[in-house]
């Protein structure tokens, strides 16, 4: 065997090793991570950072900054030190119950400094809302390198420069594809796949379109459906190849993401065109569901693209989400049913293992009750429609709430109650939230001072417990001593009283067996001997 000899000197090798060690992070898990699109970098609602607070400060969370915003259901996106928010500024104030009202105004994209919250740039586009719930855009901005993609509630699609906000290209989906917005507007978050931007457009043979992400020119179009629906496209891998899954009002379909070629479709009939969640895959199983009490489980083929239906529309089973994407953790699916109940579901069978109303602090189920679910380490973070942040644990055994704090007011109206329905963002050990009035940034990093306070609190509790135990022991010993003294005094008093009762000339003598025998007749002693 021939051994190669390095030409580097020991000194150079030492210098290179030292530089690599100094420049490398001490723990890759602790690296900061952006949240550049809906549900995070991987669209899986997993917050992968560590060194995060485990409970909320007693005096409330540390809000680093606030910035005023307009209405909308689009969550913030965070990338490269900037925060991007889509909102709506109406010409006139919205009615208290906005359903079905035509509203004119401007859809905006705001770019904020992540550190300070100051405005860096904004892009405005005039719009007339004809949709129901015209509070503002539904789709979270999608940042891909130096580009920001935004889709407005009426179907206006923009590609903006992420640094300056200048428009690179724009499309009007209803006009370009001879269609119109669904009743609740465009809500299917666009998806970047390689050099393509996948969008739910609508129209004949153009339910799904792929645009060149650099130029906006169409690459392919595919599928027809009775309606657009609201479910974002999702990319999976099955049968050894990528498949683009489209959940639409008439079925679940799979396409080739490169050219839009149709692979397969399983029929599904949505109520009122209401399909909202992205299908969830685990192994060779694929689950989708929607209003009203609709659900379907498919088995994906392993050798070539295809699927078969395992079960569908099981009553009193599974969940039918209408606002929030469910979360799959191993063999359990956690999510909010259309009635606002949180369920823990056995994924394969759809069996409801447990239910809870605790996340929304309600004694009864709230119609369309909403709380966004994000996993971080072994915990879950929930952002509720009441504006609460919740830290909890969920498992097959049930829901366990660890802590809760109120952070935002509910500014929108739905079904006669105030709600906040904008998805959160978790990035760089911070939490970004918005309602219809402001966007806030919360410090979620666990600081050394927090550890010191927690240790101090733990020590105080431990000392208090130790003091209580010690005091209890001291009290027991003191009571025991006092009782002995008291008994001694009482005995002395009793003897003194007994002596006073003796006849004159008699005195108390100590007891002994000898004196007892002398004073007892022999007849008694022989029958009852004393030993």
C-alpha positions in Angstrom: 0.0 0.0 0.0 1.4 3.4 -0.9 1.0 6.2 1.6 0.7 9.8 0.4 2.8 12.4 2.2 1.3 15.8 2.8 3.2 18.7 1.4 1.9 21.0 4.1 4.2 21.9 6.9 2.9 21.2 10.5 2.7 25.0 11.1 0.5 25.6 8.1 -1.7 22.7 9.0 -2.0 24.1 12.6 -2.9 27.5 11.3 -5.6 26.2 8.9 -7.1 24.0 11.6 -7.2 26.9 14.0 -8.9 29.2 11.5 -11.5 26.5 10.7 -12.2 26.0 14.4 -12.6 29.8 15.0 -14.8 30.3 12.0 -17.1 27.3 12.5 -20.1 27.6 14.9 -19.8 25.8 18.2 -23.1 24.1 17.7 -24.8 23.9 14.3 -28.2 23.4 16.0 -27.9 26.9 17.5 -27.5 28.6 14.1 -30.1 31.3 13.3 -32.7 30.3 10.8 -34.9 32.5 8.7 -38.7 32.0 8.0 -38.8 33.1 4.4 -42.3 31.7 3.5 -45.5 30.3 4.8 -44.8 27.7 7.5 -41.1 28.3 7.4 -38.1 27.4 5.2 -39.3 23.8 4.6 -43.0 24.5 4.8 -43.3 22.1 7.8 -44.0 24.5 10.7 -40.9 23.4 12.6 -38.8 25.9 14.5 -35.4 24.4 14.4 -33.5 26.8 16.7 -32.4 26.1 20.2 -31.7 28.2 23.3 -35.3 29.4 23.3 -37.3 30.4 26.4 -39.2 27.6 28.1 -41.7 29.9 29.9 -42.9 33.5 29.7 -41.6 36.2 32.1 -44.1 37.1 34.9 -44.1 40.7 33.7 -44.8 39.7 30.1 -42.8 39.0 27.0 -40.0 41.4 25.8 -41.4 43.1 22.7 -38.4 44.5 20.8 -40.5 46.7 18.4 -43.9 47.4 17.0 -44.8 48.7 13.6 -48.3 49.8 12.4 -49.8 47.8 9.6 -53.1 47.5 7.8 -55.5 44.6 7.6 -54.9 41.1 6.3 -54.5 37.4 7.1 -51.0 37.1 5.6 -48.3 36.2 8.1 -44.9 37.8 8.2 -41.9 36.4 6.3 -38.3 36.9 7.6 -35.2 36.7 5.4 -31.7 38.2 5.5 -32.4 40.7 8.3 -35.7 41.9 6.8 -39.4 41.3 7.6 -42.0 41.3 4.8 -45.7 41.9 5.4 -48.6 42.1 3.0 -51.5 44.3 4.2 -54.5 46.3 2.9 -55.3 50.0 3.4 -58.9 50.7 2.6 -60.1 54.1 1.4 -62.9 54.0 4.0 -63.0 52.1 7.3 -64.3 48.6 7.0 -67.7 47.8 8.4 -67.7 45.9 11.7 -68.9 42.8 9.8 -67.0 42.9 6.5 -68.5 39.9 4.7 -69.8 40.7 1.2 -68.8 44.4 1.2 -67.0 45.9 -1.9 -64.0 47.7 -0.6 -61.5 49.9 -2.4 -58.0 50.6 -1.3 -54.4 49.6 -1.6 -52.7 46.3 -1.1 -49.2 46.9 0.2 -45.9 45.0 0.7 -44.0 46.4 3.7 -40.3 45.7 4.2 -39.1 46.3 7.7 -35.7 46.1 9.4 -35.7 42.9 11.4 -33.6 44.5 14.2 -35.4 47.8 14.6 -38.8 47.4 12.9 -38.2 50.6 10.9 -39.7 50.8 7.4 -37.1 50.2 4.6 -39.5 50.3 1.6 -43.1 49.6 0.6 -44.9 48.6 -2.6 -48.5 49.7 -3.2 -51.1 48.4 -5.7 -54.6 49.8 -6.0 -57.3 47.1 -5.6 -61.0 46.7 -5.4 -62.2 43.8 -3.2 -65.2 41.9 -4.3 -64.5 38.9 -2.0 -66.0 37.9 1.3 -64.0 39.0 4.4 -62.1 41.8 2.5 -59.7 42.4 5.4 -56.6 42.1 3.2 -54.2 39.6 1.5 -54.2 36.0 2.5 -50.9 34.8 1.2 -47.6 35.2 3.1 -44.8 36.7 1.0 -42.3 34.1 -0.4 -38.7 35.2 -0.4 -36.4 33.3 -2.8 -32.8 34.7 -2.8 -33.1 38.4 -3.9 -36.8 38.2 -5.0 -40.1 38.5 -3.1 -43.2 36.9 -4.5 -46.6 38.2 -3.4 -50.1 37.2 -4.3 -53.0 39.5 -3.5 -56.5 38.5 -2.5 -57.9 39.5 -5.9 -55.2 37.6 -7.8 -52.5 40.2 -8.5 -49.1 38.5 -8.5 -45.9 40.4 -8.1 -42.2 39.7 -8.2 -40.3 42.4 -6.3 -36.6 43.1 -5.6 -36.1 42.0 -2.0 -33.7 44.9 -1.4 -35.3 47.8 -3.1 -39.0 46.8 -3.6 -38.8 47.6 -7.3 -41.1 45.5 -9.5 -39.4 42.9 -11.7 -42.6 41.5 -13.2 -46.3 41.2 -12.5 -49.3 39.1 -13.5 -53.0 39.5 -13.1 -54.2 35.9 -12.7 -58.0 36.4 -13.2 -57.4 38.5 -16.3 -54.6 36.3 -17.7 -56.6 33.0 -17.3 -60.2 34.1 -17.8 -61.3 33.4 -14.3 -62.3 35.1 -11.1 -61.3 34.9 -7.4 -63.0 32.3 -5.2 -65.5 33.6 -2.7 -62.8 34.1 -0.1 -60.1 35.3 -2.5 -56.8 33.9 -3.6 -55.3 32.0 -0.6 -53.1 29.2 -2.1 -49.5 30.3 -1.2 -47.3 30.1 -4.3 -44.5 27.6 -4.2 -41.0 27.9 -5.6 -39.8 24.6 -7.3 -36.4 25.0 -9.0 -36.7 27.8 -11.5 -40.5 27.8 -11.4 -43.2 29.5 -9.4 -46.2 27.3 -8.9 -49.5 29.0 -8.5 -53.2 28.1 -8.2 -54.7 30.3 -10.9 -58.1 28.9 -11.9 -59.7 28.9 -15.3 -60.1 26.2 -18.0 -57.1 23.8 -18.1 -55.2 26.3 -15.9 -56.1 25.5 -12.3 -52.4 25.1 -11.8 -49.7 27.2 -13.6 -45.9 27.3 -13.5 -44.2 30.6 -14.2 -40.5 31.2 -14.8 -39.6 32.7 -11.5 -37.1 35.2 -13.1 -39.3 36.5 -15.9 -42.9 35.6 -15.0 -43.5 33.9 -18.4 -45.6 30.7 -18.4 -43.8 27.4 -18.4 -46.9 25.1 -18.3 -50.5 25.0 -17.2 -52.6 22.0 -16.1 -55.9 20.7 -14.7 -59.5 22.0 -14.6 -61.8 22.1 -11.6 -65.2 23.4 -10.6 -63.4 25.9 -8.4 -59.9 27.1 -7.4 -60.1 26.2 -3.7 -57.7 27.6 -1.2 -55.1 24.8 -0.7 -51.5 25.6 -1.5 -49.6 23.2 -3.7 -47.2 20.8 -2.0 -44.2 18.9 -3.4 -43.7 15.3 -2.3 -41.5 12.4 -3.3 -43.2 9.1 -4.1 -42.5 6.2 -6.4 -38.9 7.4 -6.7 -39.8 10.8 -8.2 -41.1 14.3 -7.2 -44.8 14.7 -7.5 -46.7 18.0 -7.2 -49.9 17.4 -5.2 -52.9 19.6 -5.9 -55.9 19.5 -3.6 -58.8 21.0 -5.4 -62.7 21.0 -5.0 -63.0 18.0 -7.3 -60.2 15.8 -6.2 -56.6 15.2 -5.2 -54.3 15.2 -8.2 -50.6 14.6 -8.8 -48.5 16.4 -11.5 -45.0 16.2 -12.9 -43.5 19.5 -11.5 -41.2 19.8 -14.5 -43.9 19.9 -17.3 -47.3 19.7 -15.6 -48.0 16.3 -16.9 -51.0 14.7 -15.1 -50.1 11.6 -13.1 -53.3 10.6 -11.3 -56.4 12.0 -9.6 -58.6 10.6 -6.9 -62.1 12.1 -6.8 -63.2 14.3 -3.9 -66.2 16.5 -3.7 -65.7 19.6 -1.6 -68.5 21.5 0.2 -68.8 25.1 -1.2 -65.4 24.6 -2.9 -63.8 24.7 0.6 -60.4 22.9 0.4 -57.9 24.7 2.5 -55.2 22.5 4.0 -52.1 21.2 2.1 -52.2 17.4 1.9 -49.9 15.6 4.5 -47.7 12.7 3.6 -46.3 10.0 5.9 -44.6 7.0 4.3 -46.9 5.9 1.5 -50.0 7.5 3.1 -51.4 10.9 2.0 -54.2 12.7 3.9 -56.4 15.6 3.0 -59.6 17.0 4.4 -61.9 20.1 4.5 -65.3 21.5 5.2 -67.8 20.1 5.9 -66.6 17.0 7.8 -64.8 15.8 4.7 -61.7 13.6 4.9 -59.8 11.2 2.6 -56.8 8.9 3.1 -54.8 7.7 0.1 -52.2 5.0 -0.3 -49.5 6.1 -2.8 -48.1 3.5 -5.2 -44.5 2.6 -4.7 -43.4 1.5 -8.2 -45.0 4.3 -10.3 -47.1 7.4 -9.8 -50.5 6.4 -8.6 -52.8 6.3 -5.6 -55.8 4.3 -4.2 -58.4 5.5 -1.7 -58.2 3.7 1.8 -61.0 5.5 3.5 -63.1 8.6 3.0 -65.6 10.8 4.9 -65.5 8.8 8.1 -68.0 10.3 10.5 -66.8 11.3 14.0 -63.2 10.6 12.9 -60.2 12.5 11.7 -60.3 16.3 11.4 -61.6 18.7 8.8 -59.4 21.8 9.0 -60.8 25.2 7.8 -58.1 27.7 8.9 -55.0 26.0 10.2 -52.6 23.4 8.7 -52.5 20.3 11.0 -49.2 19.0 12.3 -48.0 15.4 11.8 -45.7 14.0 14.5 -44.7 10.4 13.8 -48.0 8.4 13.9 -50.1 11.3 15.5 -51.8 14.2 13.7 -52.7 17.2 15.8 -55.0 19.8 14.4 -58.2 21.9 14.8 -61.4 20.5 13.5 -63.9 22.8 11.8 -65.7 23.3 15.1 -62.6 24.6 16.8 -61.8 21.5 18.8 -58.2 20.4 19.0 -57.9 16.7 18.3 -55.1 14.2 18.5 -55.6 11.7 15.7 -54.1 8.3 14.9 -52.9 9.2 11.4 -53.3 5.8 9.7 -56.8 5.0 10.9 -58.3 8.5 11.5 -59.3 7.5 15.0 -59.7 10.4 17.5 -57.4 9.5 20.4 -58.2 12.7 22.5 -59.7 16.1 22.2 -59.2 19.4 24.0 -60.9 22.9 24.2 -58.1 24.3 26.4 -56.0 26.0 23.7 -58.8 28.5 22.9 -59.9 28.8 26.6 -63.5 28.0 25.7 -66.1 25.9 27.5 -67.7 25.0 24.2 -66.3 24.4 20.7 -65.9 27.7 18.7 -66.9 27.4 15.0 -63.7 27.7 12.9 -61.7 28.2 16.2 -58.1 28.8 15.2 -54.6 28.4 16.7 -51.5 28.0 14.6 -49.3 25.0 15.6 -45.5 25.1 15.4 -43.1 22.5 16.9 -39.8 23.5 18.6 -37.6 20.8 20.2 -40.0 18.7 22.3 -42.6 21.4 22.7 -45.3 23.1 20.6 -46.0 26.8 20.3 -49.5 27.8 19.5 -50.7 31.3 18.5 -54.4 31.5 19.2 -57.1 33.6 17.5 -57.4 35.5 20.8 -53.9 36.8 20.5 -52.3 34.4 23.0 -49.0 32.6 22.8 -49.1 29.2 24.3 -46.3 26.7 25.1 -47.6 23.1 25.3 -46.7 19.5 24.9 -48.8 17.0 22.8 -48.5 13.3 22.6 -50.7 10.3 22.2 -51.5 10.8 25.9 -53.0 14.2 25.4 -52.5 18.0 25.5 -50.5 19.5 28.3 -50.3 23.3 28.5 -47.1 24.6 30.0 -47.5 28.4 29.9 -49.5 31.1 28.2 -49.3 34.9 27.7 -51.4 37.5 25.8 -49.4 39.4 23.2 -51.9 40.9 20.6 -55.4 42.2 20.4 -57.9 40.4 18.1 -58.8 43.0 15.5 -60.8 41.1 12.8 -64.4 39.8 13.1 -65.6 36.3 12.3 -68.8 34.6 13.3 -69.6 37.4 15.7 -66.3 37.3 17.6 -63.0 39.2 17.4 -60.1 37.1 16.0 -56.6 37.3 14.7 -56.0 34.8 11.9 -52.5 35.6 10.6 -49.9 32.9 10.7 -46.8 33.6 12.9 -43.1 33.5 12.0 -40.3 32.2 14.2 -36.8 33.2 13.1 -33.5 34.1 14.7 -34.7 33.4 18.2 -37.5 35.9 17.8 -41.3 35.6 17.2 -43.0 37.8 14.6 -46.8 38.3 14.9 -49.3 40.7 13.3 -53.0 41.6 13.5 -54.9 44.2 11.6 -53.2 47.1 13.3 -49.6 46.2 14.1 -46.7 43.8 13.6 -44.6 43.0 16.7 -41.3 41.3 17.3 -40.8 39.3 20.5 -37.5 38.3 22.0 -37.6 34.5 22.5 -33.9 33.9 23.3 -33.1 32.3 26.6 -30.6 34.7 28.2 -28.1 34.0 31.0 -30.0 36.4 33.2 -33.1 34.3 32.6 -31.2 31.2 33.7 -29.9 33.0 36.7 -33.4 34.2 37.7 -34.8 30.7 37.2 -32.0 29.2 39.3 -32.6 31.9 41.9 -36.3 31.1 41.9 -35.6 27.4 42.1 -33.2 27.9 45.0 -35.7 30.1 46.8 -38.4 27.4 46.4 -36.0 24.8 47.5 -34.9 26.8 50.5 -38.5 27.5 51.4 -39.3 23.8 51.2 -36.2 23.0 53.3 -37.1 25.7 55.9 -40.7 24.3 56.1 -39.4 20.8 56.6 -36.9 22.1 59.2 -39.5 24.1 61.0 -41.8 21.1 61.0 -39.1 18.9 62.5 -38.3 21.6 65.1 -41.9 22.0 66.0 -42.3 18.2 66.4 -39.2 18.0 68.7 -40.3 21.0 70.7 -43.8 19.6 71.1 -42.3 16.3 72.2 -40.1 18.1 74.8 -43.0 20.3 76.0 -45.2 17.2 76.4 -42.6 15.4 78.5 -42.2 18.4 80.7 -46.0 18.7 81.0 -46.3 15.0 81.9 -43.6 15.4 84.6 -45.3 18.3 86.1 -48.7 16.6 86.0 -47.3 13.5 87.7 -45.7 15.5 90.4 -49.0 17.3 91.1 -51.0 14.1 91.1 -48.5 12.5 93.6 -48.8 15.5 95.8 -52.6 15.3 95.7 -52.5 11.6 96.5 -50.2 12.1 99.5 -52.5 14.8 100.9 -55.3 12.2 100.8 -53.4 9.6 102.9 -54.5 9.1 106.6 -52.4 10.7 109.3 -49.2 8.8 110.1 -49.1 7.1 106.7 -46.6 7.9 104.0 -46.2 6.8 100.4 -43.7 4.0 99.9 -42.1 2.9 96.7 -43.6 -0.3 95.2 -41.5 -3.5 95.4 -42.3 -7.2 95.0 -41.0 -7.9 98.5 -43.4 -5.4 100.1 -46.2 -6.8 97.9 -45.5 -10.4 99.2 -45.4 -9.2 102.8 -48.7 -7.5 102.5 -50.5 -10.2 100.5 -52.0 -13.4 102.1 -50.2 -16.7 101.2 -53.5 -18.1 99.8 -53.5 -15.5 97.1 -49.8 -15.8 96.3 -50.0 -19.5 95.8 -52.8 -19.2 93.3 -51.3 -16.2 91.4 -47.6 -16.2 91.5 -45.5 -13.2 90.5 -42.4 -13.7 88.6 
